[in-house]
Amino acid sequence: MSDRYYVTTPIYYVNDSPHIGHAYTTLACDALARFMRLDGREVRFLTGTDEHGQKVAQAARAHGLDPQSFTDQVSTRFRDLADAWKFTHDDFIRTTEDRHVRAVQALWAKLEASGDIYLGTYAGWYSVRDEAFWAENEIHDGLAPSGAPVEWVEEPSYFFRLSAWAERLLEHYRANPDFILPEARRNEVVRFVEGGLHDLSVSRTSFDWGIPVPGDPDHVIYVWLDALTNYLSAVGYPDTAARDYERFWPADIHMVGKDILRFHAVYWPAFLMAAGVAPPRRVFAHGWWTNEGQKISKSLGNVIEPHELVATYGLDQVRYFLLREVPFGQDGDFSHRAMVHRMNADLANDYGNLAQRALSMVHKNCAAAVPEPAAFDAADTALLDAAAALRDATRAHMEVQAFHKGLEAIWAVVGDANRYVDAQAPWVLKKSDPARMRTVLYTLAETVRRLAVVTQAFVPDASARLLDQLAVPAEARLLAHVGDPAARLRPGTPLPRPEGVFPRYVEDAA
């Protein structure tokens, strides 16, 4: 296992305000980044905004602003979302920054020097909304596969020799079967490339809001070649001797929505290999959310606003729901009923109630301090071992972005612990066998400690509060401490009065 981890969101296009899709992608990356830090790895977590292109220029005009002023405003909204959701990104990049412009023009120069870029004329279908070129056989009823309208474009253009890279891309996919996940998306990309690739137009002359082509400022660089390069510019490219570049490139994972998989899994590795740069280790394409069974759209008025979502349900609750409700990579449906069920059944009743019962009994029956256990019996050891095993179990799931499976494994231990409470009945032991009661309560408190350490990546605020209530030092909250005997709760340690961390959701009275 590497001691470093570089995770990226797509940079978000600033033609509109952030929505649940943006929050979902960044949340997945945040959970990965938090987990990898807990696992002792040095993490680089990148997000940011994509600010060039025809669509941005049009949106700026519609708002009566110049493109730079418009992007300054909208980019701030994405920063505000990241702050409100407490994302732990290490860098926020904007494609209007000088460091990015330098990187894009340097990559262009590499592609030109390799003979992979040539000047020609583009004539074909273009979708402004997608900022994408589409082949004739992909257009149906005047619409792109995304449903976006297309327009016929004819203009001088530089082209990237994508057609020459089909077999090399297929060989890369064969040699790296986990390069694209989930598997269904990998198969989709392979079929697309096997169908043959056409050279890609990589410059535009019909507008000027973009990065100029080096040596030919009448052209601006195609927004996707520009945008994708952010993953490199954020680690210091073209300075390949830069510490961040040497340390973090190639990226471990580019997290994207399934609608932009082709750009990341076909165009991007081809650009990189043509420039002599290693491709990322993985591109993961997640699914989309519907709202109460309906496709989310402005026209239906059912857009899920991220700030409102958190204000209604709570941040940890929303994080848990989005990462647990559906197998990551598949489409999911957001419903109020499902959200409340997860909040009340999984969080309040199962995890929250376990912690509250255990710590309240410790506080009441053990002088508000960690109890001194006697010898552990088979039931105690089984529960403690199951909790200790969560480090390796969740690590295996997180390595393949199976957030839901990691949470299922954790909640299996939560269930074990709740059954243990009922079977051991410490409230009965209080009178019949006080020493055994203390052992049971120690086992429960120690199990909650291990659970709280592991759940930090998923429900960080609640986990931190539980660890505070167990008086766990800040320096003893890594995954390495889960099963470490030296990190166990120390008998006699004073504990604060316990407080619930997952309140039940109660509907407002009509």
Secondary structure, DSSP 8 states (H G I E B T S, - for coil): --SEEEEE---EETTS---HHHHHHHHHHHHHHHHHHHTT-EEEEEEEEE--SHHHHHHHHHTT--HHHHHHHHHHHHHHHHHHTT---SEEEETTSHHHHHHHHHHHHHHHHTT-EEEEEEEEEEETTTTEEE-GGG-BTTB-TTS-B-EEEEEEEEEE-GGGGHHHHHHHHHH-TTSEESHHHHHHHHHHHHT----EE-EESS---S-EETTEEEEEE-HHHHHHTHHHHTTTTT-TTSHHHHHH-S-SEEEEEGGGHHIIIIIHHHHHHHTT----S-EEEE--EEETTEE--TTTT----HHHHHHHH-HHHHHHHHHHSS-TTS-EEE-HHHHHHIIIIIIIIIIIHHHHHHHHHHHHHTTTB--------HHHHHHHHHHHTHHHHHHHHHHTT-HHHHHHHHHHHHHHHHHHHHHH-HHHHHHH-HHHHHHHHHHHHHHHHHHHHHGGGTSHHHHHHHHHHTT--GGG-SGGGSS-GGGS--TT-B------SS--------
